Amino acid sequence: MAEKINFWEQAERNRRYSWALLLFVFAALAVMSVAFSLIFARLYGAGVMFLFLMFSTVFNIGYILVTYYRSAEIALSSVGAQPAEGRQYNVLNDVVEEMAIAAGQPRPRAYVMRSQDINAFAAGRDPKHSVICVTQGCLDKLNRQELASVIGHEMTHVRNLDIRFVTLVAVMVGLVSIMANLFMRSMWYAPRDRGRGRGGGLYIVLMLAGVLLSIIAPLIVKLVQLAISRKREYMADAGAVELTRYPQGMIDALKKIRDDYARPTQHTKVDAAVAPMFLADTTNSRLIELFETHPPIEDRIAALQKMM
């Protein structure tokens, strides 16, 4: 007989895994910073390295602040979402209100994305500045219990500060890519005589190490970001059960999502930067699990069935 795991145990287990993965991203950033600093010092000297570090620090801080404080607006704009205003959205707004009360959190602003896929996401820097966006397909194809489970899933992301967590990870992944890109571009302007004479061997080693790191590091942290996203989805599924007290609602919603995305129709594509925020995989990917933004729906259903 399969071992039963309640939603508190499931949430705590996934929370530990997620923090461990985030620490790995921090470590990757630290290693890149130290390695690139040594390489720039060797290529250009301490003075030029200092100016570069000053510029990159100011740029990174600006990038972090803009992305962090406007994360919800950026996500909503990228999918063309509109506020859920009008009588046709009364049920949606009522369910969002109910789930906010159940979670003991401020009511997020509700938005609707013009897509017939069944999907949803939450965004924002904290519960007071959060939004929940559902597709029109959610409203047309789910019953109230299933819709409540989907909103409960997203409300869990808000309550657990997953929205902040995912935003910070996305920022760090972006910074790793920017650092790698800056390093690769700087190679075009590196002094060509650095590799000659005394110390030339060290120069070549540093150059090769820098190029290798700039190629591998973004790939690794991207995989970590996807792994964090997958762990968070299991946790949010468990949270939906906690808020609705009805595991079957989330199971039925996931089954409808599975069947909907299995149909050979044109599905809405979204930017890769916001894809991990969604409840279900928007890419309909058939790649190996490492490159998927979400765990397989069958695995999520199996985890929920252990809670029944």
Number of C-alpha atoms within 10 A of each C-alpha: 3 7 7 12 16 16 24 12 12 19 21 12 14 19 19 11 14 22 13 12 19 21 11 15 22 14 12 19 20 11 14 18 14 10 15 23 17 16 19 24 14 17 23 15 12 14 10 13 19 15 11 13 15 12 11 16 12 10 12 17 11 12 14 18 12 11 18 18 15 15 23 21 14 16 23 22 11 13 18 12 19 14 15 19 13 8 9 10 15 12 14 23 19 12 19 24 19 18 25 22 13 14 21 10 16 17 21 24 17 21 25 24 21 15 18 17 23 26 23 23 26 28 31 26 23 19 21 13 17 24 26 25 26 28 19 18 19 25 20 11 17 19 13 15 17 24 22 27 31 30 30 29 29 31 33 29 29 29 19 19 18 26 26 20 20 23 24 18 21 21 20 22 26 19 19 23 19 16 21 23 14 13 18 15 11 12 15 9 10 12 10 10 9 17 16 11 8 9 11 13 13 13 17 14 12 19 19 12 14 22 15 12 19 22 14 12 21 22 15 14 25 21 17 21 23 20 23 25 25 22 20 27 27 24 26 27 29 27 27 28 24 20 22 23 12 17 24 19 22 27 23 17 24 24 14 17 22 18 10 17 18 10 9 7 9 9 16 12 12 14 12 11 14 20 20 25 26 21 25 24 20 24 17 14 12 8 8 7 14 14 15 21 27 28 20 14 16 13 11 20 20 12 20 24 15 14 17 14
